[in-house]
């Protein structure tokens, strides 16, 4: 390549990178002995360089002739053979605390170094000013300055050279931006003309200037649907979601739905964030499936919110061990180019040893101390180290940079990551939090520092060499309480450069784009079977739901777009019949004979498989559901996730991920099976769901239904498909909602759909099933899901034994009834003087009379959601408390939600209303012994398994 010129010191003086080159690929570097330690070239001498050269030459020749795949295979076989011959080859779980890519192997940096440095300076300034202005007196809405300042070089190398936009011929990359770095991304969009100065000045002010006139705090697609693509600020979710996004890209490729071979997933995380279990919890999945379309960039500024990530240890080394052990390709970017010459002098390993043995907490101290302190405490402990820097001034020592701020080192890492075959890559980049802002750099309180003083701003401006005068700075600060933003204009060399780079890479990022592809949805015929009832047989609502799913999968239009997902429970939910035909997705196919291969419903895997079998991982299954449910936007391919799980382990375990899915405007079906607190009682407390509808109610995007009958399931699933994947005048691209169905494993008689079925009532949340005829005291019995047979039996007992007439109602959704009522009240509040709106539940119940008794297999709080709008006396029974193991009859008697308990509650309501004698209540109580679960010992149950 020849000699290459070093960069010119045009801006930032000694700022984010150094201004002079001291070695590496930009100039000659003294030879360093090739030695081996921990399995990599560092310490042990080479006793036969000529033989080594021959081996390396052979490897290079094979690589050139046969490619990386073959070279990788041969290296793995050689390691295997070495262990067979008892050659002590280490596991290579960690390496020395130096850059993975030596300076003499760095690729030539193809960009304009001066211009890119200036662009970074502009973005750094605008990002910091944005947050500082958001905290001006009288506003003070918060924000984070330091995270982006530490990671600016990481992002800018990506934006200028690697991240491919939506218009790229390959389809573009998916980039997960670290949430706290959002100010820097907004600042870049401002220079690109995608955001204006007023929007930056309205950072974190999303409604007071008018909806859509400000910008959100973090990446929130639902709040900025044309800008952000992935929500990332719930720490830890970026890791697992990016892995399953990359995996789903391969799923689309292998199933022939979309060519994703030229798309890559980039995920930016923080070293403190890696403490979240979700961050590391799925890394083995990425390695096992050889997701070389995935790159993680971990910004290791060694600092979390209030102090060092691991002061006494070395977080980069810990992470390297984790990822190497899991099978990832690990690239460390520790030191900037000014260290190259020092490392070249380290012939006996003293410097590397010092780097290895210095804890993170001490490196943080070095980042804020003087050069004299670093000389004495880092280099001064060993005469060999002191001699290395004797020609350097204290100021030069102080400016020795971390690798994550050196664009050449970062470029080399990104370039190597994109060329890695067969492994996901993680880049561990050492940075300093708050880099380039003197008031913030490396300080423990950096996370909480959200405003810069005038003195801070002037120092920051000078360090970035920005052409902003003191007069302009002071005048703007006096007028607005904030410093001015800086934009050199669209005709400047810097803006033209960055716009051209993005044009070459496929357009701006981040960007969310919905190119709607209408689906031809199934006709009425596919839903007819469930509407016929079960006759003399009994079937559980889970089976009814799965039966319709199978029919959908046979549909010639939407069948291939269904993505069934289950965490190791396909057989539990009666879905094993799908194994032979749809098959379980495995990119490696099935390389073994299944133990049940001779059975009709044997387990079968295939690279083209449709079923996502996630093992025992609800978090992974939900991440797959998210990737599938957002494919209509990320890939322009509407996919229909159908994720079925034990209801207890849905919203309770992965509620945060469901919230993120809603933020991404994901769509699809979540099916909480074996729902309710008393249907799976053999499993005991941990499996007894009595509250998931309440958790679902907290998510505005989730539409929850608790159907009792198969025909209700039919209409609800049809409605979900039409609302999410159909097109209406109000929602031409479909609705951004998620349908959550709770279904049960308890077999019950399924009635045929009545001729006069109340479809509106089913979909809005309540419809009347039966009307009691004749005179006498009247009550109304409401139930959802598996609770309906209890009120049906209670109605019979009330009439036959007590002369009470009972109407029965199926409540398909307590949640939707409550939302409708709240919406009605809010409308009335905003329309004074007009006739108030009547909630749907009030309207439906007002046509009948008598006390209202509600029951479900959930805690009382679920039916109590509608209490305010029930027009008469309202009594609620529920399964409050912890679940336990026993039969269903025993559990329901314990919680007092069975038919007999409903009877006693109805009689009590009538007695208090003066319609029957109070003695009847006592008589019924004594007769049924509803306070004594032992009274159910002789009652049999059926279908008690999971």
Helices and strands as residue ranges (DSSP letters): G 24-26, E 36-37, E 40-41, H 49-84, G 103-105, H 113-134, H 146-161, E 174-176, G 179-181, H 182-192, H 197-201, H 237-254, E 265-270, G 273-275, H 277-281, H 283-288, E 294-300, H 315-326, E 329-333, H 338-344, H 350-357, H 360-368, H 371-374, I 375-379, H 383-388, H 394-398, G 403-405, H 407-418, E 425-430, G 444-448, H 454-464, H 470-480, H 493-505, G 524-527, G 529-532, E 538-539, H 541-554, G 559-561, E 562-566, G 576-578, E 584-585, E 605-606, E 612-613, H 618-629, H 631-634, E 640-646, G 647-649, H 651-663, E 668-673, G 681-683, G 685-687, H 692-697, E 702-705, H 710-725, E 738-742, E 748-749, H 759-764, E 766-770, E 778-783, G 785-787, H 788-802, E 805-811, H 814-829, H 840-845, E 851-855, H 860-863, G 864-869, E 874-877, H 888-895, H 899-912, H 919-928, G 933-936
